[in-house]
Amino acid sequence: MQNTTNKFPSIGSLFSDSWNLFVSRLGRFFLLAITSFFFNALIIVIGLILAFVIVFVTNLGSALATGHTANINASAVTGVIGLLILIFLVVSIIVNSVYSAWLLLALNEPKETGFGTIFGKGFGFILPLFLIGLISFFFSIGGLFFFIIPVFLFAYFFAFSAYEVICDSQRGINAFKRSYAITTSNFGEIFVRALLIIIINVVASSLAGQLIHYSAAFAFIWIIVAILFSWYQITYFFTLYQQAKAHTDFSKPVSLLWVWIISILGWLIFIFVMFSLITGLSSLIKSGELQKILNSYAHSTPTPTPVIENNVNINYVSPAAGANNTYTYPTTAPTIDYNAKLQQEEKQAQQMQQQMLQQYNQTTQQHTQPTP
């Protein structure tokens, strides 16, 4: 039953209610995290075992056919790896969907509900959440290519569609309609409260990123805090969803026609852009221009960096003989061994000083000799 007459709960009430709910469900969160970790580890182990078995069988068959026991079919191994990656992605999506369902069920189900019941119910939402994901993908791509801005609006309007699937047993487009009704009926209240928790998250992450450099122990502590805070964020948005849902009038009709129109137009733009790119690339390939461009890049030699050599001439003129002794001091930046270059320059400077000192002594002796 919706309460559309009373005032929307305050931000302080949201923090208080979400914190109390978070504390009461903390044990469930830990169990679900351990269960999810176990499933992901099991998937990795099974994948590695399958890869080993398939590669071994392929190698054995190739060895029996060729008579070389060390012969490994590289193409078969590549195909196996690609297949395993695809399977891993699909299973990971399923596990993440179930984990999301578990978290919301942990919050939505009464405290007395056993963990086994929550665990079993989570698997029943795989297909409904997969359908929600496909529709969301259609809206997101369409909104992205229809001048970008609609994708942000769609993300906001349909933020509670998965909540409606899990917490209110809605299916398909009805979940999107109810999420749209909740967010548009309480637009300002939801926006301010969602923005507040996002700012807190960003500020806390920035401060933690600065402090991590000072202590490895703090980095470990921050990992634990980040996990706990992610669980609290889910509780926070779940509580916000419950409060907004209680202040939404679902009797009003909801039309998503404009969303479908924008999404379809965006997909048409996307198809046109991809078709143009493929057509242009195909024409370049057929005409040979693409090969010429690739060859020009492949055979092009990098332009060497010009080196300007600045030479400073130091002239010393002997007062007696008028000899011109020139020393060229190289100032070109060395490109190999800086220490060797520095030693060479010091040696040249010492030689220069010795030459100057010898010429000075000769001049002094000439001027100090007695006149006959």
C-alpha positions in Angstrom: 0.0 0.0 0.0 1.5 3.3 -1.1 1.8 6.3 1.2 1.7 9.3 -1.2 0.3 11.8 1.3 3.0 12.0 4.0 6.3 13.7 3.6 9.2 11.8 2.1 11.5 10.5 4.9 14.5 12.7 5.7 18.1 12.0 4.7 18.9 11.3 8.4 16.1 8.7 8.5 17.5 7.1 5.4 21.0 6.7 6.9 19.5 5.5 10.2 17.2 2.9 8.6 19.8 1.7 6.2 22.4 1.3 8.9 20.1 -0.7 11.2 19.2 -3.0 8.3 22.8 -3.3 7.3 23.9 -4.4 10.8 21.1 -6.9 11.0 22.0 -8.5 7.6 25.8 -8.4 8.0 26.0 -12.1 8.7 24.1 -13.0 5.6 26.4 -10.8 3.5 29.5 -12.6 4.8 28.0 -16.0 4.0 27.0 -14.8 0.5 30.4 -13.4 -0.2 32.1 -16.7 0.8 29.6 -18.6 -1.3 30.2 -16.4 -4.3 34.0 -16.7 -3.9 33.6 -20.5 -3.7 31.6 -20.6 -7.0 34.1 -18.3 -8.8 37.0 -20.4 -7.6 35.2 -23.6 -8.7 34.6 -22.2 -12.1 38.3 -21.4 -12.5 39.4 -24.8 -11.4 36.9 -26.6 -13.6 38.0 -24.4 -16.6 41.7 -25.3 -16.0 40.9 -29.0 -15.7 38.9 -28.9 -18.9 41.6 -27.0 -20.7 44.2 -29.6 -19.6 42.0 -32.5 -20.5 41.1 -31.2 -23.9 44.7 -30.2 -24.8 46.0 -33.5 -23.6 43.4 -35.5 -25.6 44.1 -33.3 -28.7 47.8 -33.8 -28.3 47.4 -37.5 -27.8 45.4 -37.9 -30.9 47.8 -35.8 -32.9 50.7 -37.9 -31.6 49.0 -41.1 -32.5 48.4 -39.8 -36.0 51.8 -38.4 -36.7 54.0 -40.6 -34.5 55.5 -37.6 -32.7 54.7 -37.5 -29.0 55.7 -33.8 -28.6 53.5 -32.6 -31.4 50.8 -30.1 -30.2 48.1 -28.9 -32.4 48.3 -25.1 -31.9 45.1 -24.3 -33.7 43.2 -26.8 -31.5 44.7 -25.3 -28.4 43.7 -21.8 -29.5 40.1 -22.9 -30.2 39.9 -24.6 -26.8 41.2 -21.4 -25.0 38.6 -19.3 -26.9 35.8 -21.7 -26.1 36.8 -21.8 -22.4 36.9 -18.0 -22.3 33.4 -17.7 -23.7 32.1 -20.3 -21.3 33.8 -18.5 -18.4 32.2 -15.2 -19.4 28.8 -16.7 -19.6 29.1 -18.5 -16.3 30.5 -15.4 -14.6 27.5 -13.4 -15.8 25.2 -16.0 -14.4 27.1 -16.1 -11.0 27.1 -12.3 -10.8 23.3 -12.2 -11.5 22.7 -14.8 -8.8 24.9 -13.0 -6.4 23.0 -9.7 -7.0 19.8 -11.6 -6.4 21.2 -13.0 -3.2 22.1 -9.6 -1.9 18.7 -8.1 -2.5 17.0 -11.2 -1.1 19.1 -11.0 2.0 17.7 -7.5 2.5 14.1 -8.1 1.4 13.5 -11.4 3.1 12.6 -11.4 6.8 15.4 -11.9 9.3 14.0 -15.3 10.2 14.4 -16.6 6.7 17.1 -19.3 6.5 20.2 -19.0 4.4 19.2 -22.1 2.4 16.0 -20.5 1.3 17.8 -17.3 0.1 20.4 -19.5 -1.6 17.8 -21.5 -3.5 15.6 -18.5 -4.5 18.6 -16.7 -6.1 18.8 -19.3 -8.9 15.2 -18.6 -9.9 16.1 -15.1 -11.0 18.7 -16.0 -13.6 16.4 -15.7 -16.6 14.3 -12.7 -15.4 17.5 -10.8 -14.7 19.0 -11.9 -18.0 16.0 -10.5 -19.8 16.3 -7.2 -17.8 19.9 -7.1 -18.9 19.0 -7.4 -22.6 16.4 -4.7 -22.4 18.8 -2.4 -20.5 21.4 -3.1 -23.1 19.0 -2.2 -25.9 18.1 1.1 -24.2 21.7 1.9 -23.3 23.1 1.5 -26.8 20.2 3.4 -28.3 20.5 6.2 -25.8 24.3 6.4 -26.2 24.1 6.9 -30.0 21.2 9.3 -29.8 23.5 12.1 -28.7 24.7 10.5 -25.5 22.4 12.3 -23.0 19.5 9.8 -23.1 21.8 7.0 -21.8 22.2 8.9 -18.5 18.4 9.5 -18.2 17.7 5.8 -18.9 20.2 4.7 -16.3 18.4 6.9 -13.7 14.8 6.1 -14.7 15.4 2.3 -14.7 17.8 2.1 -11.7 15.2 0.1 -9.7 14.1 -2.4 -12.5 16.2 -5.2 -11.0 14.8 -4.4 -7.5 11.3 -4.7 -8.9 12.1 -8.1 -10.4 13.6 -9.5 -7.2 11.6 -7.7 -4.5 8.2 -7.4 -6.2 8.2 -10.3 -8.6 7.8 -8.1 -11.7 8.9 -9.4 -15.1 10.1 -7.9 -18.3 8.9 -4.4 -19.3 6.6 -4.1 -16.3 9.7 -3.9 -14.1 11.0 -0.9 -16.2 7.6 0.8 -16.0 7.4 0.5 -12.2 11.0 1.7 -11.9 10.2 4.7 -14.1 7.1 5.5 -12.0 9.2 5.4 -8.8 12.0 7.6 -10.1 9.8 10.2 -11.8 7.4 10.4 -8.9 10.3 11.1 -6.5 12.8 12.6 -8.8 14.4 15.2 -6.6 14.4 13.1 -3.4 16.0 10.1 -5.1 18.5 12.3 -7.0 19.8 14.2 -4.0 20.1 11.1 -1.8 21.8 9.0 -4.6 24.2 11.9 -5.3 25.1 12.2 -1.6 26.2 8.6 -1.2 28.2 8.8 -4.4 30.0 11.9 -3.2 30.8 10.1 0.1 32.2 7.2 -1.8 34.3 9.3 -4.1 35.8 11.4 -1.2 36.5 8.3 0.9 38.2 6.6 -2.0 40.3 9.6 -2.7 41.5 9.9 0.9 42.2 6.2 1.1 44.2 6.4 -2.1 46.4 9.0 -0.6 46.9 7.2 2.7 47.6 3.8 1.1 51.0 5.1 0.1 52.1 5.5 3.7 51.2 2.1 5.1 50.7 -1.4 3.7 48.6 -2.3 6.7 46.2 0.6 5.9 45.9 -0.8 2.4 44.7 -4.1 3.8 42.3 -2.4 6.2 40.9 -0.3 3.3 40.1 -3.4 1.3 38.0 -4.7 4.2 36.4 -1.3 4.6 35.7 -1.0 0.9 33.9 -4.4 0.9 31.8 -3.4 3.9 31.0 -0.1 2.4 29.9 -1.7 -0.9 27.4 -3.8 1.1 26.2 -0.7 2.9 25.7 1.0 -0.4 23.4 -1.8 -1.5 21.5 -1.5 1.7 21.3 2.3 1.3 19.8 2.1 -2.2 17.5 -0.7 -1.1 16.2 1.4 1.7 15.9 4.4 -0.6 14.0 2.1 -3.1 11.6 1.0 -0.3 11.0 4.6 0.8 10.4 5.9 -2.7 8.2 3.0 -3.6 6.0 3.7 -0.6 5.5 7.3 -1.9 4.6 6.3 -5.5 1.2 6.1 -7.0 1.2 3.1 -9.3 -2.4 3.6 -10.4 -1.2 6.3 -12.8 -0.5 5.0 -16.4 3.1 4.8 -17.5 4.2 5.0 -21.1 7.7 4.3 -22.3 6.9 5.1 -25.9 9.4 7.9 -26.1 12.1 5.6 -24.6 11.5 3.1 -27.4 11.5 5.7 -30.1 14.8 7.2 -28.9 16.4 3.8 -28.5 15.3 2.7 -32.0 16.6 5.9 -33.5 19.8 5.4 -31.6 20.2 1.9 -32.9 19.5 3.1 -36.5 22.3 5.7 -36.1 24.5 3.0 -34.7 23.8 0.7 -37.7 24.3 3.5 -40.1 27.7 4.4 -38.5 28.8 0.8 -38.5 27.6 0.3 -42.1 29.5 3.4 -43.2 32.7 2.3 -41.5 32.5 -1.2 -43.0 31.7 0.1 -46.4 34.5 2.6 -46.3 37.0 0.0 -45.1 35.8 -2.5 -47.7 36.3 0.1 -50.5 39.8 0.9 -49.2 40.6 -2.8 -49.2 39.3 -3.4 -52.7 41.0 -0.4 -54.2 44.3 -1.3 -52.5 44.5 2.1 -50.7 44.5 0.4 -47.3 47.5 -1.8 -48.3 49.3 1.3 -49.6 48.7 3.1 -46.3 49.9 0.1 -44.3 52.9 -0.2 -46.5 53.8 3.4 -46.2 53.7 3.2 -42.4 55.6 -0.1 -42.4 58.4 1.2 -44.7 58.6 4.7 -43.4 61.8 5.5 -41.5 61.6 7.7 -38.5 62.9 11.2 -39.0 66.2 11.5 -37.0 66.3 14.2 -34.4 68.6 17.0 -35.6 71.7 17.5 -33.4 73.0 21.0 -33.3 76.7 21.2 -32.4 77.7 24.4 -30.7 81.4 24.9 -30.6 83.0 27.6 -28.5 86.4 28.7 -29.6 88.8 29.9 -26.9 91.7 31.9 -28.5 94.8 32.6 -26.5 97.3 35.0 -28.2 100.9 34.8 -27.0 102.2 38.3 -26.3 105.6 37.4 -27.5 105.2 35.3 -30.6 101.7 36.3 -31.4 100.7 32.6 -31.9 97.1 31.8 -32.1 96.3 28.7 -30.0 92.7 27.7 -30.5 90.9 25.2 -28.2 87.5 23.9 -29.4 85.3 23.1 -26.4 82.5 20.6 -27.5 79.1 21.3 -26.0 77.1 18.7 -28.0 74.9 16.7 -25.7 76.4 13.2 -25.3 74.4 10.3 -26.5 76.3 7.4 -25.0 78.4 7.4 -21.8 78.1 10.6 -19.8 80.9 9.7 -17.4 83.4 9.0 -20.2 82.4 12.2 -21.9 82.9 14.2 -18.7 86.3 12.7 -18.1 87.4 13.5 -21.6 86.3 17.1 -21.2 88.2 17.4 -17.9 91.3 16.0 -19.5 91.1 18.5 -22.4 90.6 21.3 -19.9 93.7 20.3 -18.0 95.8 20.1 -21.2 94.5 23.6 -22.1 95.6 24.9 -18.7 99.0 23.4 -19.1 99.5 24.9 -22.5 98.5 28.3 -21.2 100.8 28.0 -18.2 103.8 27.0 -20.4 103.2 30.0 -22.8 102.9 32.3 -19.8 106.2 31.0 -18.3 108.0 31.5 -21.7 106.7 35.0 -22.0 107.7 35.9 -18.4 111.3 34.5 -19.0 111.6 36.6 -22.2 110.7 39.8 -20.4 112.8 39.1 -17.3 116.1 38.4 -19.1 118.8 41.2 -18.6 119.7 43.5 -21.5 123.4 43.0 -22.6 
